[in-house]
Amino acid sequence: MRRIRLDLAYDGTQFSGWAAQSGQRTVEGVLTEALATVLREDVRLTVAGRTDAGVHAAGQVAHFDCSADAWLALPGRSDRAPADALIDRLHGIMTRGGAPPKSSDVVVHRAEEVSRDFDARFAAIGRSYRYRITDLSAGGFDPLTRHCRWWVREHLAADAMQAAADYLIGEWDFAALCKPREGATTIRRLLTCAVTRSEAGIEIDLAADAFCHSMVRSIVGCLVEVGRGKKSPDWMGEVLARKDRSLAAAVAPAHGLTLTAVRYPPPEQWAARQEATRQVRTSAAGRGSAD
């Protein structure tokens, strides 16, 4: 068997999230079907981050295993690499000569054969997201951005939002800021939560070793409440400390969120990273652990 890493991007607007669901159009479903057509055998994808319906990705990573025969048969000639042939054939299926069907909202940018120590999910050491907001301070709403920016019809105070975001840096139990899953820990190490203003509005960049379900959108929802002046920055610290989800604001809409990057250690550390990731954390170090 051969293990193949894929680097891909997608517009999540027309998808019911990443994970395959019966009767629903999903990123996993579209990509798995295309791979089966190209390889002439079924494959199963493992992804770095399972995005929700409407969430976009610029730097998603996935892997799959296929037979050596299927992989080596891809080029059709000896002077071409299987990875290049896979990219070209996937592109052909998903765009069809410049008249793209809906499946063209998924693009695989890179394919690479890797060792069995690589796991798109468990070997990752970090994930980064960007959330985009257009508020009244930006001077108006651009209809061309309606699928990738949250339009907030108020002026947001970016400085206050950053002061609130600073409470989150470090390793904490983020139970108040996510949707817990049975048997899974809610302890995460948040490395970055940066709020910046541009001509288009506000961008919130977050990086962590991993994120819980709806964690980014929950954080953004709370930061916007602070930006609106409805909550003070120190309220963010109180919500985090009390671990009570009912105290948090409503989650931000999905369409403003983009997975921008997934980071991995050097290949010789993949196996060790997998082992460490699979261990469930039971306690949080607190502030300063992001250093």
C-alpha positions as CSV (number, residue, x, y, z in Angstrom):
1,M,0.0,0.0,0.0
2,R,1.1,3.6,-0.7
3,R,0.1,6.6,1.5
4,I,-0.6,9.8,-0.3
5,R,-0.8,13.3,1.2
6,L,-3.1,15.9,-0.4
7,D,-3.0,19.6,0.0
8,L,-6.2,21.2,-1.0
9,A,-8.5,24.2,-0.9
10,Y,-12.3,24.6,-1.2
11,D,-15.1,27.1,-1.1
12,G,-17.5,25.7,1.6
13,T,-20.5,27.6,0.5
14,Q,-22.3,24.7,-1.3
15,F,-21.0,22.0,1.0
16,S,-22.6,20.4,4.0
17,G,-19.2,20.3,5.7
18,W,-16.2,18.0,5.2
19,A,-17.6,14.7,6.4
20,A,-19.4,12.4,4.1
21,Q,-23.2,12.3,4.8
22,S,-25.9,10.3,3.0
23,G,-27.8,12.5,0.6
24,Q,-25.6,15.5,1.3
25,R,-23.0,17.1,-0.9
26,T,-19.7,17.2,1.2
27,V,-16.1,17.9,0.4
28,E,-15.1,14.4,1.4
29,G,-17.8,12.9,-0.8
30,V,-16.8,14.9,-3.8
31,L,-13.1,14.2,-3.4
32,T,-13.5,10.5,-2.6
33,E,-15.6,10.0,-5.7
34,A,-13.1,11.8,-7.9
35,L,-10.2,9.8,-6.4
36,A,-12.1,6.5,-7.0
37,T,-12.6,7.5,-10.7
38,V,-8.9,8.3,-11.2
39,L,-7.4,5.3,-9.2
40,R,-10.1,2.8,-10.2
41,E,-10.4,1.7,-6.6
42,D,-12.1,3.0,-3.5
43,V,-10.1,5.0,-1.0
44,R,-10.8,6.4,2.5
45,L,-9.7,10.0,3.4
46,T,-8.3,11.1,6.7
47,V,-8.4,14.9,7.1
48,A,-6.5,17.4,9.4
49,G,-9.6,19.3,10.3
50,R,-13.3,18.4,9.7
51,T,-14.8,21.7,8.8
52,D,-18.5,22.5,9.3
53,A,-21.1,23.4,6.6
54,G,-20.2,26.7,5.0
55,V,-16.6,26.8,6.3
56,H,-13.9,27.3,3.7
57,A,-10.3,26.0,3.5
58,A,-7.2,27.5,1.9
59,G,-4.7,25.0,3.4
60,Q,-6.5,21.8,4.2
61,V,-4.5,18.5,4.4
62,A,-5.7,15.0,3.9
63,H,-4.3,11.5,3.3
64,F,-5.4,8.2,1.8
65,D,-3.9,4.8,1.2
66,C,-4.1,3.0,-2.2
67,S,-2.5,0.0,-3.8
68,A,0.9,0.2,-5.3
69,D,-0.6,-0.9,-8.6
70,A,-3.1,1.9,-8.7
71,W,-0.5,4.5,-7.8
72,L,2.1,3.4,-10.3
73,A,-0.4,3.0,-13.1
74,L,-1.4,6.7,-12.9
75,P,1.3,8.3,-15.2
76,G,0.8,6.0,-18.2
77,R,4.4,6.6,-19.1
78,S,7.7,6.3,-17.3
79,D,8.8,10.0,-17.6
80,R,5.9,11.3,-15.5
81,A,5.5,11.2,-11.7
82,P,2.3,9.6,-10.3
83,A,1.7,12.7,-8.1
84,D,1.6,15.0,-11.1
85,A,-0.7,12.7,-13.0
86,L,-3.1,12.5,-10.0
87,I,-3.3,16.3,-9.8
88,D,-3.9,16.7,-13.6
89,R,-6.6,14.0,-13.6
90,L,-8.4,15.3,-10.6
91,H,-8.3,18.8,-12.1
92,G,-9.7,17.4,-15.3
93,I,-12.6,15.7,-13.5
94,M,-13.5,18.7,-11.4
95,T,-13.2,21.4,-14.1
96,R,-14.0,19.7,-17.4
97,G,-12.4,22.0,-19.8
98,G,-13.3,25.4,-18.4
99,A,-17.0,24.8,-17.9
100,P,-16.8,23.8,-14.3
101,P,-19.6,22.1,-12.5
102,K,-20.2,22.6,-8.8
103,S,-17.4,20.2,-7.9
104,S,-14.8,22.8,-9.1
105,D,-15.1,24.5,-5.7
106,V,-12.6,21.9,-4.5
107,V,-9.0,22.1,-5.8
108,V,-6.1,19.8,-5.0
109,H,-2.9,21.8,-5.2
110,R,-0.4,19.1,-4.3
111,A,0.0,15.4,-3.9
112,E,2.9,13.6,-2.3
113,E,3.8,10.0,-1.4
114,V,4.7,9.9,2.3
115,S,5.6,7.2,4.8
116,R,3.0,5.3,6.8
117,D,4.1,7.4,9.8
118,F,2.3,10.4,8.4
119,D,-1.3,11.0,9.5
120,A,-3.1,14.1,8.4
121,R,-4.9,14.4,11.7
122,F,-2.8,13.0,14.4
123,A,0.7,14.0,13.1
124,A,-0.3,17.7,12.9
125,I,1.3,20.1,15.5
126,G,-0.8,23.1,14.7
127,R,-3.8,24.5,12.8
128,S,-4.5,28.1,11.8
129,Y,-7.8,29.8,11.0
130,R,-8.8,33.3,9.8
131,Y,-12.2,34.8,10.5
132,R,-13.2,37.8,8.3
133,I,-15.7,40.4,9.4
134,T,-16.9,43.6,7.6
135,D,-18.4,46.1,10.0
136,L,-19.7,49.7,9.4
137,S,-16.2,51.1,10.1
138,A,-15.1,49.5,6.9
139,G,-17.2,51.9,4.9
140,G,-19.7,49.6,3.2
141,F,-20.5,46.0,2.3
142,D,-19.1,44.4,-0.9
143,P,-21.5,41.8,-2.3
144,L,-18.6,39.9,-3.8
145,T,-17.5,39.0,-0.2
146,R,-20.9,37.9,1.1
147,H,-19.8,34.2,1.0
148,C,-16.6,34.7,3.0
149,R,-17.1,37.6,5.4
150,W,-19.6,38.2,8.2
151,W,-21.4,41.5,7.7
152,V,-21.9,43.2,11.1
153,R,-24.1,46.2,10.9
154,E,-22.3,48.0,13.7
155,H,-18.9,49.6,14.4
156,L,-16.6,47.2,16.2
157,A,-13.8,48.3,18.5
158,A,-10.8,46.2,17.4
159,D,-8.6,47.3,20.3
160,A,-11.2,46.0,22.9
161,M,-11.6,42.8,20.9
162,Q,-7.8,42.2,21.1
163,A,-7.8,42.9,24.8
164,A,-10.4,40.2,25.3
165,A,-8.5,37.8,23.0
166,D,-5.4,38.1,25.1
167,Y,-7.2,36.3,27.9
168,L,-7.4,33.2,25.8
169,I,-3.7,32.7,25.0
170,G,-2.2,29.6,26.7
171,E,-3.4,26.1,27.5
172,W,-6.9,26.1,29.0
173,D,-10.0,24.1,29.2
174,F,-12.2,25.7,26.5
175,A,-15.4,23.9,27.6
176,A,-17.3,27.2,27.6
177,L,-16.2,28.0,24.0
178,C,-16.9,24.9,22.1
179,K,-19.4,22.1,21.6
180,P,-18.0,19.1,23.6
181,R,-18.0,15.7,22.1
182,E,-18.4,12.6,24.2
183,G,-15.1,11.1,25.3
184,A,-13.1,14.0,23.9
185,T,-11.1,16.6,25.9
186,T,-11.8,20.3,25.7
187,I,-8.3,21.3,26.7
188,R,-6.4,23.1,24.0
189,R,-3.3,25.3,23.6
190,L,-4.1,28.5,21.9
191,L,-1.0,30.1,20.4
192,T,-2.3,33.1,18.6
193,C,-5.5,35.2,18.7
194,A,-4.8,38.4,16.8
195,V,-7.4,41.0,15.9
196,T,-6.4,43.4,13.1
197,R,-8.3,46.0,11.1
198,S,-7.9,46.5,7.4
199,E,-9.7,48.4,4.7
200,A,-12.1,45.5,4.3
201,G,-12.9,45.2,8.0
202,I,-11.6,43.0,10.7
203,E,-9.5,39.8,10.5
204,I,-9.1,37.5,13.5
205,D,-6.2,35.0,13.1
206,L,-6.1,32.1,15.5
207,A,-3.5,29.3,15.8
208,A,-3.6,26.3,18.2
209,D,-2.3,22.8,18.5
210,A,-5.9,21.8,17.7
211,F,-9.4,23.2,18.0
212,C,-12.5,21.8,19.5
213,H,-15.8,21.6,17.6
214,S,-17.1,25.2,17.0
215,M,-14.3,26.6,19.1
216,V,-13.1,29.3,16.7
217,R,-16.7,30.5,15.9
218,S,-17.5,30.6,19.6
219,I,-14.4,32.7,20.3
220,V,-15.3,35.1,17.4
221,G,-18.9,35.4,18.6
222,C,-17.7,36.5,22.1
223,L,-15.1,38.9,20.7
224,V,-17.8,40.6,18.5
225,E,-19.9,41.1,21.6
226,V,-16.9,42.9,23.2
227,G,-16.4,44.9,20.0
228,R,-20.0,46.0,20.0
229,G,-19.5,47.3,23.6
230,K,-22.0,44.9,25.1
231,K,-19.3,43.2,27.1
232,S,-16.0,44.3,28.6
233,P,-12.7,42.6,27.7
234,D,-12.4,40.9,31.1
235,W,-15.7,39.2,30.6
236,M,-13.9,36.9,28.1
237,G,-11.6,35.7,30.9
238,E,-14.6,35.1,33.2
239,V,-16.3,33.0,30.5
240,L,-13.2,30.9,30.0
241,A,-12.6,30.4,33.8
242,R,-16.1,29.4,34.6
243,K,-16.3,26.7,31.8
244,D,-20.0,27.3,31.4
245,R,-21.1,27.4,27.8
246,S,-24.3,29.2,28.7
247,L,-22.3,32.3,29.5
248,A,-20.8,32.6,26.1
249,A,-22.2,34.5,23.1
250,A,-23.8,32.8,20.1
251,V,-21.4,31.3,17.6
252,A,-20.4,33.4,14.6
253,P,-21.7,32.4,11.2
254,A,-19.8,29.6,9.4
255,H,-19.2,31.4,6.1
256,G,-16.7,34.0,7.6
257,L,-14.3,31.2,8.6
258,T,-11.4,29.8,6.6
259,L,-8.9,27.1,7.6
260,T,-5.6,28.7,6.4
261,A,-2.9,26.2,7.3
262,V,-1.9,22.9,9.0
263,R,1.6,22.5,10.4
264,Y,3.6,19.2,10.8
265,P,6.9,18.4,12.4
266,P,9.8,16.9,10.3
267,P,9.1,13.4,9.0
268,E,11.3,11.7,11.6
269,Q,8.9,13.1,14.3
270,W,5.6,12.0,12.7
271,A,5.3,8.7,14.6
272,A,6.1,10.4,18.0
273,R,3.6,13.2,17.3
274,Q,0.9,10.7,16.5
275,E,1.4,9.0,19.8
276,A,1.4,12.2,21.7
277,T,-1.7,13.5,20.0
278,R,-3.7,10.4,20.8
279,Q,-3.1,10.8,24.5
280,V,-6.1,12.6,26.1
281,R,-5.2,15.7,28.1
282,T,-6.7,15.8,31.6
283,S,-5.3,19.1,32.9
284,A,-4.4,22.5,31.5
285,A,-1.2,24.4,32.1
286,G,-2.8,27.9,31.9
287,R,-1.4,31.2,30.7
288,G,2.1,31.2,29.3
289,S,2.0,27.7,27.9
290,A,1.8,29.1,24.4
291,D,5.4,30.4,24.6
